[in-house]
Structures are given as structure tokens and as C-alpha cells.
Amino acid sequence: MRYISGLHEGETIRNIYLCKGKRSAETRNGKPYDNVLLQDKTGTLDGKVWDPNSQGIADYDEKDFIEVYGEVINYNGNLQINIKQIRKAGEEEYNPADYMPTTEKSVDGMYEQLTEFIRHISNPYLKSLLEYFFVNDQEFIKKFRSHSAAKTVHHGFSGGLLEHTLSVLRMCEYFAGSYGILNKDLLLTAAMCHDIGKTRELSSFPDNDYTDEGQLIGHIVIGVEMLDEAIRTIPDFPVRLANELKHCIIAHHGELEYGSPKKPALAEAVALNLADNADAKMQTLTEIFKGKTGTDWLGFNRLFDSNLRRTSGA
């Protein structure tokens, strides 16, 4: 198996990859060609099929596992592959786990840490709510443990949702220990539940794409609906507490233009927004700098509204 992250300019390779995307196009002279996006667990690679009607290019579609033969080149500073041959691979020829980007951390370990937080929640209603999702609902637990936190941007890998949630949870624990105005149980519950809607907003790997529900409603509203459904199963759950928790979820993106239906109005909602934003941005930087050495400027980044580079000691 030749992983994408280990490819070099000038290589000629024959290997199996997941066809993440396929799009037909034409050159300026009107000659047809295909743009192909190849994926394995280490990343993605753009490919070009300059003669899609040649005898060496078999029929294939998006989401197929395909064996490609071609030359790795450098185009505008990025590697891509000029593909000369394609065939659809048989199921016995590949291991699907090799084609899904995954967390580098232990999923079992992270999940145990998350459930340890639940054991220390004092409020009986909030504890019951967390147990509804993270202890009793085996289908939800399976999805949550393997899901990504985003299609791209940050934590876009299997286990990313769990990794992101645990990072946000730890930051919120720090906030709660440092600022007495915060209701710790409410804040930690909100941290654990803030992105549960992503289990329905995004499809599972290898697709990891927006579902119809995700496109139409979004994970914030989906998450509140999931919370409301769970709260209805818990007798005498206080209405005010339910509304405060829902507000934290609704406002966790912080600004209306970032998708939050409401701006934070509670201290816990402010703290959750800060933790969520901090982890998302630091993980994004981690992924941008991964595999890069030296102090070359990387160019303008729209998310950070700045040109970026690594520090000399990193």
C-alpha cells in the first residue's frame, strides 16, 4: 500500500485508492478529460485522466475503490497524478480501514475519559440526559465514536467528533474551575452535547458528506431536537434548566453569521463558544502545518484572514 502522504514527484505508481470524487470537463480545445479525487486515510490527491475513452480506462464511479496507474507530478506547488490506467478493484483487494482518515488517539481511551466526566455530574437531570445518549443509546454511541466533526475544516476524520468534544469539554472544565459565575454541570453537559447533531448532519465514512437533513436543518437545530426528545423521557426535567441547556447549544457558534440562531446570552454559552472556537482553530492550524517543515509562508488563509507560517522552533 502506497499512502498518499508518502508519494513524491516523479514517481510512477500502481495502487488502489478510494475514488472520492469524479467530474468530467473539457480542455480549452474542447478535448474531454476527467478530474478525479483519490483518497486514503492519509489524505487526498487530485488526479487527471486526460484520455478517459482510452482502452486502459475501465468504467468506474464515485465511491468505487479503483486501481490507478500513472505518474505523480507537481502542479502549482501541489502533487497530482496523471492517470493512464484505471480498473475497479475487487472487495478482496483492499481493506476499507486504509481509506478512512482516523484520529491518531485511542477512541476507547477518549470515550472512557468522556464517560468519566458524566460520572462526576451532580445534577440528576443533566446526568440522566447524558446517560440517555452516551451510556444507554448504543446506536448513537457507535456513530458518535466513529464520526467526524466536519466535512473538511477541522477534525474531518473518523473519531474527530469524539476528539473535538473531549477537547472542548476539557477547556470548559478549566473555565468552570477558574470563574465562579459558571454553572459547572450545565457547562460540561452543554460541551458534551454541543455537536451531537453532527451524527445526523454528516453521513458516515467513506462519504462523510452532508445529508439532506444536514443541508436543510443543520447540526445546531438537529442537536436541539435530539435534546428535546431525550428531555421528554426524563420525568420532571426542569423547564428553565432545559431552556438554558438548549440556549447553550443554539448559541455555541457565537454569531448569527456563523450559523447560531441566537447570540450567547448566558455565561455558560459564552464559555462554550470560546472553547469550541479555540479548539476548532487550533486543530485547523495543526492540520495545515502537518507534514510541513521550515518557515516558508503558506499563503493567505480565508479562515484566519491572514498569511500563515510555522514558527522557527516548531
Secondary structure, DSSP 8 states (H G I E B T S, - for coil): ---GGG--TT-EEEEEEEEEEEEEEE-TTS-EEEEEEEEETTEEEEEEES-TTSTTB----TT-EEEEEEEEEEETTEEEEEEEEEEE--GGG--GGGGS-B-SS-HHHHHHHHHHHHHT---HHHHHHHHIIIII-HHHHHHHHH--S-SSSS--SBTHHHHHHHHHHHHHHHHHHH-TTS-HHHHHHHHHHTTTTHHHHB--TTT--B-HHHHHT-HHHHHHHHHHHHHTTSTT--HHHHHHHHHHHHTTT-SGGGT-SS---SHHHHHHHHHHHHHHHHHHHHHHHTT--S-----EETTTTEE----TT-
